[in-house]
């Protein structure tokens, strides 16, 4: 059974930093592309960043230069370092990995990030 468990969310002031973690189980983590998405109140879920098994990264324009995605295959964990946070970064952040084969992607339960003074 695949499980993705996010942690590290919280309340932070504008300009602050947070690091999110996503611990994966039930998959061969080292071969999976891992991603982060977010959903703000009243908005659709949107792509934030992803990292391939080889370490290649892609970022949404809105977070480029502020967020960094990384992975530790020994710990089956993907991270999202978020710096220079803005109020518009407030959202529930979800960890994602595509299913290998037919069927929907796997998602974590989400972790709340609130950027406010």
Protein Blocks (a to p, Z undefined) as FASTA:
>chain_A
ZZdddehiacddehiacddddddehiafklpccddddddehiacddfbdcdfkopacddf
klgokaccdddfklopacdddehiafklgccdddddddededdddddebjaddddZZ
